[in-house]
C-alpha cells in the first residue's frame, strides 16, 4: 500500500499556495515600487505641513519661558533649539537624503533585515530535518516565476519564503507516508493468527488512517498561513515612506501619538513581517517531536530510533522499517496513548508560534492565515460529513433499510 500510494501523496501534497503567493508577491513588489516616488512626494508635502505646525507648537510651548526672560536669555534659546529643533533638523536631513535614493533604499533595508531572517529560518529547519534545497526541490516541485529586480522587494526574498513553505510541506508528506506504512502493516498474514492479532491489526489500520487523515487536514490548514506574510509585506511596503516621515520627530519633544505612529508604521510592521516568516517553520518543530516519539515506539527493541526518525523525515519509511515486535506488543491503551501524544503535539503549533513571537518582542494578534486555515478545516469537515450522509442514504436505499427517524421527532 505504502509503495504505490506514496507517489500519490507526493503528487497531491504539493505547494498549493506557492503560485498564489508568488503572484501576489510580484504584484505587491511592483505596485509598491511604482507608487514609491508618488508616496515620497506626498510624504514631503505632509512633512512640510507638519513641520510648520510643529514649529508653531514649539514656540507656543516655550512662550512662558520666553516671557519670563524677555526672549533674550541664551539658556532659553539653547534649550528650545536643542530639545525641539535640533533633533528634527538632523533627522529631517537624513530622511530627505534617504528619500532621494528612491526605491533602492527600502529594497536595501529588506535585504539586510528580512532576508537574513528567512535565510536563518531555512537553514535551521532544513538542518533539523536533514534536508537540502536540492532534496526539497525534488519532493515539492514548484518553481517560482521569473521576476524583475526593480521592485520594492528582491526576488531573492520571494524565493526564500517559497523554499521555506516547500521545506515544511516535505514533512506533511513524510507524516502521511508514515501513516500509509502503519496501515500497510495492518494488511499482514499475521492478522489471521487469532482474534487478538486481528484486533491489533485493525487498530493499526485506524492508527495509520488517523495519521494520514489528520496530517492532511493540517496540510490544508497550513496552506493558508502564507496570507499572514502577504498582508505583512503589503503593509510594510506601503507604510514605509510614512514611517520615515515620522522618524523625523524621533528624540524630539513631539507629541507621544506621533512617536507611537512611528512605532506602528515602522518597527512593528517590520516585526510582523519577520513573525509571519518564522511562523511558517513552527509546524516543523512540533512534527520533529512527534516523529521522535513515533520512531521510538516503532523502532526495534534495543535499537536507536534515530535511523527510523530520519527515514520518516526523509519520506522513505516503509512498512518493513517498522518493528514487528513492537506491533505485536501493542495494546489498545498503548495505541490510544500514542494517538493522544500525536494529537497533543500537533495542537502545539500555535503555542510554539506564540513563544517565538515573544522572543521577537511581538504582541500576539489575530492571525489571518490561522483563521483562514481554521475555516478551510471546518469546510473540509463539512464536506466529509456530507459525503458520509450521502453514502449512508445510498447504502440504506440499496439495502432497503428505512432511513433513521429525525431526532426529537413527535406528532405535529
Secondary structure, DSSP 8 states (H G I E B T S, - for coil): -HHHHHHHHHHHSS-TTHHHHHHHHHHHHHHHHHHHHHHHHHHHHHHHHHHHHHHHHHHHHTHHHHHHTTT--HHHHHHHIIIIIHHHHHHHHHHHHHHHTTHHHHHHHHHHHHHHHHHHHHHHHHHHHT--HHHHHHHS--------SSSSS-HHHHHHHHHHHHHHHHHHHHHHHHHHHHHHHHSSGGGGS-HHHHHHHHHHHHHHHHHHHHHHHHHHHHTTTHHHHHHHHHHHHHHHHHHHHHHTTTTSS--HHHHHHHIIIIIHHHHHHHHHHHHHHHHHHHHHHHHHHHHHHHS-TTS-SHHHHHHHHHT---GGGS-HHHHHH--HHHHHHHHHHHHHHHTTHHHHHHHHHHHTT------HHHHHHHHHHHHHHHHHHHHHHHHHHHHHHHHT------TT----
